[in-house]
Amino acid sequence: MTFTLIEMALKLGLPRKGPDKRTLKPLLREAIRPKLINEKAFTHMKRIRQQRAENLRLLRGVEKITRSSLPKNDYLAVLLESLPELRNSFARASGQSIHFPHEAIFSLRFAAEFVNELFRRHSSAKS
């Protein structure tokens, strides 16, 4: 359900005249290209980066490594590929699945952060 929310928010935030047949992946690409979505808006990515920084500090104490030797991740590219797949897997579920509360909370938080990030510029332009 949260993936449908994200898709509808993208259609609302990236309006088109006439019938809109864009699906989630083209909409995501359209939002990512002009940087309407920034990975820094997602709290789970902040926590991952903080944990990586802490791990790096610990590693530097043991080994003399540089930051450039660690691989960079392109979170927006991951979103572009994974969100449509996840949405489709939930939309075409072949059976029932049980989700734990922390998974539901994560999904709701992720969708809220995505929508807030998408409309961040709209709300700041009105101020």
C-alpha positions in Angstrom: 0.0 0.0 0.0 2.8 2.4 0.7 4.2 1.9 -2.8 0.9 2.9 -4.2 1.0 6.0 -2.0 4.4 6.9 -3.4 3.3 6.3 -7.0 0.2 8.5 -6.5 2.4 11.2 -4.8 4.7 11.2 -7.8 1.9 11.6 -10.2 0.5 14.5 -8.2 4.0 16.1 -7.8 4.9 15.6 -11.4 1.6 16.5 -13.1 0.9 15.8 -16.8 -2.0 17.0 -18.9 -4.4 14.4 -20.1 -4.4 10.7 -19.1 -1.4 9.7 -17.2 -0.2 6.2 -17.9 3.3 6.6 -16.3 4.2 3.7 -14.0 6.3 3.8 -10.9 9.8 3.4 -12.4 9.5 6.2 -15.0 8.0 8.4 -12.3 10.9 7.7 -10.0 13.4 8.4 -12.8 11.6 11.7 -13.5 11.8 12.7 -9.8 15.4 11.5 -9.3 16.9 13.2 -12.4 16.2 16.8 -11.2 17.1 15.9 -7.6 13.5 16.2 -6.3 14.4 13.2 -4.1 17.5 13.2 -2.0 18.8 10.2 -0.1 19.6 12.4 2.9 15.8 12.8 3.5 15.5 9.1 4.7 16.2 8.5 8.3 17.3 4.9 7.8 20.0 6.1 5.4 21.2 8.6 8.0 21.5 5.8 10.5 23.4 3.6 8.0 25.8 6.4 7.2 26.4 7.2 10.9 27.1 3.5 11.5 29.5 3.4 8.6 31.3 6.5 9.8 31.6 4.9 13.3 32.9 1.7 11.8 35.3 3.6 9.7 36.6 5.4 12.8 37.1 2.1 14.5 38.8 0.6 11.4 41.2 3.6 11.1 42.3 2.9 14.6 43.2 -0.7 13.7 44.2 -0.3 10.0 45.3 2.9 8.2 42.7 3.0 5.5 41.3 5.9 3.6 37.7 6.8 3.1 38.1 6.6 -0.7 38.8 2.8 -0.4 35.2 2.2 0.8 32.6 1.6 -1.9 30.1 4.4 -2.5 26.4 3.5 -2.8 24.0 5.2 -5.0 20.8 4.9 -3.0 18.7 6.6 -5.6 19.7 4.0 -8.2 18.8 1.3 -5.7 15.4 3.0 -5.2 14.9 3.2 -9.0 15.4 -0.5 -9.4 13.9 -1.9 -6.2 10.7 0.1 -5.6 8.9 -1.0 -8.7 10.0 -4.6 -8.0 8.8 -4.5 -4.4 5.5 -2.8 -5.4 4.9 -5.5 -8.1 5.7 -8.3 -5.7 3.1 -7.0 -3.2 0.5 -6.2 -5.8 0.7 -9.7 -7.3 1.2 -11.6 -4.1 0.5 -15.3 -4.6 -0.3 -15.9 -1.0 -0.6 -14.1 2.3 2.3 -12.8 4.3 2.8 -11.6 7.8 4.6 -8.4 8.5 6.0 -7.6 11.9 5.3 -4.2 13.4 8.8 -2.8 12.8 8.4 -3.7 9.1 5.1 -1.8 8.9 6.5 1.2 10.8 9.5 1.2 8.4 7.2 1.1 5.4 5.0 3.9 6.7 8.1 6.1 7.7 9.7 5.5 4.3 6.6 6.5 2.4 6.1 9.6 4.6 9.8 10.6 4.1 9.6 10.0 0.4 6.4 12.1 0.0 7.8 14.9 2.2 11.0 15.0 0.2 9.1 15.1 -3.1 7.0 18.0 -1.9 9.7 19.8 0.1 10.4 22.2 -2.7 6.7 22.9 -3.3 6.2 23.8 0.3 9.4 25.9 0.6 8.5 27.8 -2.6 5.1 28.8 -1.1 6.7 30.2 2.0 
